[in-house]
C-alpha cells in the first residue's frame, strides 16, 4: 500500500479533515518518505522523537528502524490513535513540552514534517539544549531552509542562520513540491539534515541574547545594536571589535558564524 493510500484510508477511518490551523499538510510521497527515513538511519539511532506524526506517513516507516520512538502530537485524535497503536505519545505543543524530561538514548534523532509555523522556533529551542540531539532531519518551508543555511552578506542571512550554523552542520537532503502533500501547500519545501557540533559556548542562552542584540536593527551598525540590546557602553564594544580586528562600522549581516563566536567569547572573557 502506498503512503497516499494509507493516508486516505486512515482519514476515512478516523473521519477527519486536515486542520490548517495546526499546519496539517500530510506527506504522501513514498520517495520523500524513504529518503527521510534513510537519512535518519545513517545516524544509527538508538532513540527517535517525531514531532507532529499526524497520520503517520513517516511514523510507519520509522518504526521499521526498530528503536524506541516517542511522538509529540498536539491533535488529540492523532495522539489517541497512536497511543492505541502502542506508541509512546506526548499530547502537547512541541514548543511547550518539557524536553529535559526525555532521557536521550544515544545516538538520538529528532525527525519531523514540521508544521511551518513552529519550524524556526523549534530549531532555535533545540539549539539551546545543553543535552543536544545527535541529529535532526526536518522538513521546512523552502524560504526558512534557505535562511538556515544562508551565508553572510546575503538577504537571507540573519540570527536564525547564525544559531543553526553555530550548533549544527547542515545539509540539504531534498526538495518536496506541493504535490508531495495532502492537501497541497502553496509553498515549496525542503528537508535538511542537522548533525550536532561540539562548540565552546558554555551559556547558550546568553549567546542567543547576544545574537538577538546584534541583529536588533538589520540596517544599523552592530555596535549600536549591541549597545542598545545589551546595555554595554559603546567604547567597550568598539574596543572588543578592534581587538578582534573587526571594522567598527561592521553590520551583523557581514559577520561570519566564527566571527560571532569569537566576539562573543571575547565579551565573556571580560565578564560582559
N, C-alpha and C positions, 0 to 999 in steps of 0.2 A: 504494500500500500504506500502510495506517495505521501509526502508531507501535506500537500494540498487536500488529498482525500481524507487523511486523518483529521486535519483541522476542520474541514467541512462537516465530517461526521460528528465530531465532538461538539461543534457549535449547535448542531441539531439535537444531539443527545441532551445537552445542558440548556437548550432553548435560550441562547444568548446571542447578542449582537456586540461587536466591538465598541468599547466606550472611548470615545475620542478624548474626553476629559482626562482619562488616565493614559493617554498616548498609546492606545492599543492598536498596533498595526502588526498583525500576526505574520511571522515569517513562514513562507510556503515553498521556498526554493530548496530542493534537495541538494543541489550543487553548493549553494551558500552554506547550508547546514553542515554538510560533510567537511567543507573547508574549515569552518569554525571549530568543529569538534576535533579535527586533526590537529589544528594549532594548539588546542588545549592539551591534547595527548602528548605533544612534544615536550611539555613541562614534566611529564611523568608524574602527574599529581597523585597525592595520597589523600586529597580532600578538595572539594569544589563547592563554591557558592554560586547559585544562579539568581540574579535579580529579575523579577518580572517574568516568570516562566509562562504565564498565560495558558495557552492550550498545549504547550509542551513540544513545539517543533524541535527545540534544542534539547529539552529535558529527556525525551525518549532516547535520543542518541547519546547524551552524556551518561545516562545510566549504563550504557554498554561498556564504559571505561572501568566499571567495577571498582569504584572507590566511593567513599562517603560523599553524598550530595545533599546540601542544605539549600532550601528555596526561601526566598524573600518575596512575598506576594501580597499586594495591598487589596486586591479584589477578593472578597470573601468567597465568591462562587468558585474561583480557581483555587484559592487556598484550601477550601474544604475538599475539592476534588483530589488534589494531590495528597492531602492527609489520608484520604480514603485509599489511595494507592500505596500507602505505607511509607511515604517520604517524610522527611523532617522539614517542617514548614514554619516560618515566622510570618504571621499575618500582620504586616506593618509596612509603613512607608520606609523605603530603604534609607532615606535621609534622616529618619528618626530612630532607626534601630540602633541598639547598643552593640556596636561591632566588637567592642572589647570583651563582650560576654562569650564570644566564639573563640574557642581554642583552635588555632590553626594546626592542621595536620600537614607537616612539611613534606614535600612542597605542596602549596595550596594555590588554587587558581580561582579568580573571580571571572565569571562569564555572563554576558547579557546582551540581548537585543534591547538596548536601553530605551525606555520612554525618553524622548528627546528633551523634555522639559527638565529632567534631572541630571542629564549626562555630564555637564560641566561641573556641577556641584559634587557629584559622586566622585569624579576624578580628583578634584581638589581634596575632598574629605579623605579619600583612601591614600592620597599622597602624604597626608598629615599623620597617618598611623605610624607609631613607633614600631609596632609589630606588623610589618608590611607584607602584603601578599607577594608571593614569588612571581606571579604573573597575572595579567588580566587580558582577556580577549573580549572586546566590547564593540558594539555597533553604535555609530554616531551619525547624525546629520552630516552631510559632506562638508559643510562650511565649518562646523565645530571641529571635525577631524583635521581640516586644513589649519585651523588655529592651533591645535595641539602640537602640530609638527612644524609650525612656521619658523622661519629664520629671521634674525634681526634685520631691520631696515625694510621690512615688508609690511603691507597694510594689515595682514592677518596676525602679526606678532604682537603679543601682549602678555599680561600676567599669567593667563592660562597656559600659554606656551612655555613660559619660564618654569612654572610649577611642574608641569608634566615632564619637561626635559631635565629638570634637576634630579628628579627621583626615579625616572624610568628611561630605559632605552625603548624607543617606539618604532614599529614598522607597520606599513600598510599591508594588510592581508588581501583585501579585495574591495571592489565597489559593488554595491547592490542597487538595482534600479527599482522604480515604483512597482513593476510587475512581479517583484520577488516577495511582495507582501499582500495581505488581505486585511482591510481594504488598502488600496494603493495610496501611499502618501504622495504629497505634491512635491517632495524633495528627493534628491538622490542621497544615498547612504554609503558609508564606508566602515569597514571593520579594521580596527587597529589592534595590534598585539603589543602589550607592555611587558617588559622584563625589568625587575627591580634593580636599582643601582645601589651600591654602597657609597654613601656620602657622609662627609664630616660635618653635618649640621645637627647639633645636639637638640636645639629647641626649634622644631619645625613650625610651630605656630607663631613663634616670634619672627621667623624667616618669612612666613606668609604675610605678617603685618608689615614687614619691611617692603615686600614686593607690592602690596596694595598701596603703600605710600608712594613708592617710586612711580607707579602708573596712575597716580591720582588724577592728574590732568595731562592727557597724552601730548598736548602741544607745548606744555611748559617744560622748562629745564628741570632735570631730575633733582638738582639741588633745591629748587623751590618746592618741589613736591615733597621731598624728604623733610624739609624744614616745616612745612605745613602739616604733613601727615604724622610725623614723629615728634615734633616739637623740639628738634635739635637745632642749635644755633647755626646760622649759615656759615660762619667762619670755620666751625668744626667740620661741617660737611665738605667744604672746599678743601680743607686740609687733608681729609681722607681721600678725596678724589685725586688730589695732587700726589699723595703718597703711592697711589696705585698707578700713577702715570696717565690718568684719565683727563680728558678735556673738561674743564669746569662748566662748559656750556653743553655738555652731552645730555641727550634725552634718553628716556628709558628704552624707547624702541631701537636705539642704536647700540644697546648693551647686549653682549652675548650672555648665555647662561653662566659660563665660567666667570665672566666679569661680575655678574651679580653675586655669585657665591663668594668670590674673593673680597668684594667690597663689604658684603655683609659680615664676613669673618673679621675684617679689619675693624668694623664698628664694634663687634663683640669683644675684641681684644681690649678695647678701651672702655668697655662697660656701657656703651651707648646703644 
